[in-house]
Amino acid sequence: MAFSYPKTGYTPFWGPPTATIDWCEENYLFSPYVAEIVNAFTNVGFVLLAVHHIYSALKNKVGPLYLFISLGFATVGLGSFLFHSTLLYEHQLMDELPMVWTTAIPFGYIMFIAQRYGHGDVTSLGGHLVFSLKVTVGGIYLQD
């Protein structure tokens, strides 16, 4: 027995979807305001965990790296919420680009620390590669 989704007459409040990706969830099934309700609202937990991590990092004075990573993950969660709520291309960019930048933060920090302890040749090359990769990926996304 297969489960079938109920058909609804919801017209997207945000206009027709313009994103290049549409996930497996039925669009605008429960509301005209949220395209993919499960994908959208799971990101609320993501943002709340990032906010808790920011609070914990400030309370424990662990340094700026953890704050930047936490802010990055909060940005990913917010962008992903907007993307899955609207299925608009500009919000798709707000979902995907912060992922690229946020994952580069710890790598860049490792390069900085390695350079600090005398591994300058390797880290200089690594830093340039990370920067080039971020610019290239960002440029590819923004060309569309």
N, C-alpha and C positions, 0 to 999 in steps of 0.2 A: 504494500500500500504506500503510495507516494504522497507526501505532504504537498499541498498546493497553497500558494499564497492567496489571500483574498484580494480581489481587485478593488482598487480605490479610484476615486476621481480627483485625487489631489493634484493640483497644478502647482509646480514648483514656485514658491514665493520669490526665489532669487533669479528666476528666469531659467531658460533651458540650460542643461549641463554643457559646459565647454571644456571640461577636463579631458585629457588624453587617456585616462585610466578610469575604469568603472569596476569596482570590486563586485564580489558575488552576491552582495546583499541587494534585495529589492529596493528600488529608489522610491522615496516619498510614500512609503507604505502606510505609515502611521501619522504623518504630519506634513503639511505643505512647507514647513520651515526646516526640516531635517531630512536630508536625502537618505543617508545610511545611519540609522539610529544607533545600532550597536557599535559600529566602527567609530561614530562620533563620540558617544558618551563614555567609551572606555578610555578616551583621552583625558577625561576629567580626573580620573585616578592618576594618570601620568603627571598632570600638572600639580595635583595635590602632593604627590610624592616629591616632586621637584621643590615645591614651596617648603615642605618639611625639611628637605635636605639643606636648603638655603638657611633656614632657621637653625638647624643643627650645626652647620658650618660656622655661622656667626657666633653661636653660643660657645662652641668649642675652640674658636679662633684657629682654625686649621689652615687658613691661607686662601689667597685669591683663586687658585686653581679650582677648588671645589665650588666656589661661588660661580665662576664662569661656566663650568660644566653644568651646574644646576640650572642656571639661567638659560643655557642652551637647551637643556631637556625640557624646561618649561615652555620655551619658544617652539620646540618641536611639537609638544602636546597641544598647544594653542593653535598652531598652524594646521595640524592634523585634524583637530576638531572642526576648524573652519572649512577645510577641504571636504571632509566627509559629510558635513552639514549642507554644503552648497553645491559640490561637484563643479565648481568654477575653476578655470585654469589658473587664475592668479592666486587662488587659495591652494591649488596643487603645488605651486612654487613655494608657498609659505609652509607647506608640509615637507617637501623634499629637500630644498636648499638648506634649511637649518640642520637637517640630519648630516649633510656633508660637512658643514662648518663645525658643528658640535663634536663630531667624531675626530676632527682635526685638532681640537684644542688639547687633549691629553698628549697626542703625538708631538705637537709643537712644544709643549712643556717638557717632554722627555728630551727633545733635541736641545732645548735651552739648558737643562740640567747636565746633559752629557758634555756640552760645550764648556760649561762652567768647571767641569772636572777634567779638562784637558783633551777632549776628543773632538776638537774643533773642525778638523777636515771632514769627518764623517757627518757631523751634525750640520755643517754649513750646506753640504750637498742635500741632506735630508730635508732641511728647512726650505731650501729652494724648490725641491720636488713637491713638498706639501703645498706650498704657496702656489706653484704652477698648476697643480692638480685642482685646487680650489677655484682658481681663476678659470681654468679650462671648463670644469663642470658647470660653474655658474654661467659662463658664456654660452655653453651649449643649451642650457635650459632657457636662457633669456632670448635666444635666437628664434625660438618658436613663436 
